[in-house]
Amino acid sequence: MSRRPLPQDPMIRSLIAQARRAQVNRRTLLAGAGGGAAALALAACSTGGGQSKPTPAADASSTDKTLNWANWAAYIDEDEAGNYPTLEAFEEQTGIAVNYEVAVDDNNTYYGKVKDQLALGQDIGADTVCLTDWMIARWIRFGYAQELDLGNIPNVKNLTPSLQDVDFDPGRKMSLPWQGGFAGICWNKEAVPGGLASVSDLWNAELKGRVGVLSEMRDTMGLLMLENGVDISGKWGDEEYNEAIELLQKQVSDGQVRNIKGNSYLEDLKSEDTLAAICWSGDITVINAEAGDKWEFAIPTAGGTLWNDNFLVPIGSPRKANAEALMNYYYEPEVAAEVAAWVNFITPVVGAQEAAAAIDPELAENQLIFPNEQTLSNAFVFRSLDGAEEQKYQAEFQKILLGS
């Protein structure tokens, strides 16, 4: 594939400016679906083991130049007309027509919709989908993802070294990161002028009834466990998890926590129903752009969680090589920089920071997009859970979620 020139023209600069003014983060565009979504998430916690793994579909990419990409909302560069500039450039370069579908509103609910087809090795209507580390681990464990031909992805050399070998996908044979981010704490700077430093600060008496936490178990429980001194990337078990779940239950029962939400938690911050929350990093950039510079994000003193959403090719996809061409394209540093300017999450592509600096030096210094070693030293990946742990811990968390 030919290399795209560095985007320095006024149109691209204008698009980036528009992005900063009018971003809508992929984790907030789709409002939570309430109890129905929670019930579907519980159903999706099934371990799914005990059956033979399906067979990968035959690849028809050489004759079928189409591709279906399922992703989260507002998780790619977009212009005012609703077009995706980098994706249009990919189509022009490769001749592959891409159907980009905003199909993922939550890891568990998306999985709940497609798991039966996956188990049968059927085409789920997506040739690549971007999901979070722990859900990727589940798909790989069940045999629901196809092995990548890294020979079709030479730009994989640009994958940041720390993500090249992960426990759920050694050697990155089945998945490649799309974007990453932090979970930490945020607060309304007018209502909480002294700011917050730790998760424990969320339990201050003056914030009673005005605190929100995330419905993503690994982020909320990860932060609570870190506050308790647990290395969430290392060895821990029921004792450490139960100590944190009991603390969360107490804060909910005592009325300190107002709500536990996913996509819609920013609306509570904007309405000031909540004044502080456990939150996702890029979202605070968005809310400040939309509603004024009123909120601040921080990684807690005890640490924040670090996550990635990843490309994979579902087992029933007949267009694997087309998906690999897409991954290769988005691992070009200049393209990765364009996307990062819009989504304000961490790009996994080495060289993207230098490309971003050529567009906007301030962008290249944004620690939420291009974190340095000091920032990363206080961020931790929630360790992979086996099937039994995942079902047990998620069920315990969902009990609190459904009762909140």
Order of alpha helices (4+ residues) and beta strands (2+ residues): alpha-alpha-beta-alpha-beta-alpha-beta-alpha-beta-beta-alpha-alpha-beta-alpha-beta-alpha-beta-beta-alpha-alpha-alpha-alpha-alpha-beta-alpha
